[in-house]
């Protein structure tokens, strides 16, 4: 085995280990935020999905989360009763609804997320534009091909 293959394997192991650390840290961070909001980490992830995607139908939430439509209904009911989301009729098809995030309900934790965003941008800015493109492509592929 050549040293370049061995070195490549070592770097690959380092990268995958750092991804595991990132996932663990993210999980712990999200648990802390969920605790502050008095919701489960899974409910918090659903709020993230809606925040990133915009209003979603219950069916699209079911598909994105892997939950049954009945499970999604219970989840939406729970988040709605806590004031995090609301149902709004689809103007184009009155038989369906969209689940909207109530942004004010997350005001207390937005500061924490903004601080994380600032810290992350500081790390990103340590890399030049070409390196940032490589990082973006890596993360995009990881999110779309592995998840």
C-alpha positions, 0 to 999 in steps of 0.5 A: 500500500502506498503512503498516499493511500494510507495518508488518504485513509487517515485523512478520511478517518479524521474527517468522518470522526469530525463529522461525528463530533459535529453531529454529537455537538449539534444534538447536544446543542439542540437538546439544550434549545429544545429544553428551553422551549419545553419541546422535544428535540424532534419537535425542534427539528420540525420547526427547523424544517419549516423555518428553512423550507417555509410553510409546509403541508402536513403531507410534505412534513410527513414525507420529510420526517418519515412520520405517518400522517397521523403522527404528523397531525399529533405533532402539529397539534402539539406545536400549535397548542404551544404557540409555535405553528399555526394552520392556514388554509391553502388559498388555491385549494381550500381543502388543504392547509399549510403549517406556518411557523410563528416566528415570535414564538422563537424570539428567545432562542433566535439570539442563541442561533444568531450567535452560532451563525456569527461564530460559524461565519467567522470560521467560514471566513478563514477560508478563501473563496475556492476553499469555501466552494469546496466546503459548500460542495462537500456539505451539499453532497453530504446533505443530499446524498447521505441523509 
